[in-house]
Amino acid sequence: MTEKNYQFGIQVNLHQFAHQLWQVLLVGLTLGMMRTVVPALAESEFGVPKGSFLLLMAFVVAFGFVKGTLNFVAGRLSERVGRKQVLMWGWLIALPIPPIIFYAPSWGWIVFATVLLGVNQGLTWSMTQTSKLDITHPQQRGLTIGLNEFSGYFGVALAGILTAYLSEWIGVRDGLMWFGLVVIIVAIITTQLWVKDTLPWALAEAKNHATGKSTGPVPRFPKNISDNPTTWEVFTLMSWRDKRMFAFSQAGLVEKFVDALIWVFYPVYLYEQGLSLANIGWVVGIYGFVWGGSQFITGKLSDHVGRLWPITIGMWVCGAGVGLTLLGDTLWWWSASAAITGFGMALLYPNISAAVGDIAHPAWRGSAIGIYRFWRDLGYGIGALLLGIASNMTGIISTGFWFVTIAMFVSGLIVLIMAEETHPGINPASD
């Protein structure tokens, strides 16, 4: 392929864009199979003592730290070996997960399976997002991330519901194993057959910026970074040297407290309230469906109104939804609060990634996205640890809900104070 063939935009790359959406759907299905049945039956099926909140959260802590680290590695690695290779490695690593769950004699095996899941998610989800950003226009980043996360979290929600029903029909272990194996094998085959490496598009875009051939508004790229930065240089820029990137990274970290809570405390709390596995699957699924479905709208919205306000308002709405969960005691109330939480997440989630993509130079965009995702998914581990500690101290699971609500409001305020609008069409570079 010659350089002139590297065209940018969803329409001109629709075939490959669709394949990448299919991949992230499969990534979501793989994650979702662990998010309803496993926490709800941790005590009866895998031997976790009742009230052992820290032990219960151990598998999410492991997932968060592993996935966060692999996001960091995946971004840098993909700039050397290409996006497709990293994606394939992620799927191959996932193959042992279903058999491990099937034969698990104790909770420790589930924790180990979740470590492998963290590696899988860190490599695969990072690559589906980065690949789409490589081949689309800067003005389409909100829509691009929205579609990516819509597809992924639709998969998460769908898997939670399907595995709940499968567990009731053929048993927990059989349901999870066969569901997982089918999804992972299909992913490996379709990656090999249909996915293209998109790194050449990113290199072509970087060359266009360097030679002045890039068209449209110029983004407000950070100035305190070299043209060919080291890994450490990008890491420090994303983590604290650029206050905008710091604001987005901390928001990403804190919003994962919500996901950690939804993953573990939601099913346990609802199970204690007497809901069946199927109804728990639907409540958690509503959160996922609203989050996933709304991102199609909220991502595109930010392409028109900017990223800053959707992120800030989303943090506050999401936090409010978490708190509302505890104020009612019916299936309809929990479904409504889950929907509010999901809509808040839809406002903030794709648009933080889009904001990072706006002001990360294409020469080191893969690393920047990987480092942002490192901090974001570290929130699974940190959030799960803090949730477990908070609830262990009081002996009440609701403590974790209020902790997350407060954290989301504070984090949203930090974004409002320290960040700025990043959309190049709304707030372009001045020179």
Summary of the structure (lengths in Angstrom):
residues: 431
radius of gyration: 20.5
end to end distance: 33.8
largest distance: 63.5
contacts: 1709
relative contact order: 0.16
helix: 81%
strand: 0%
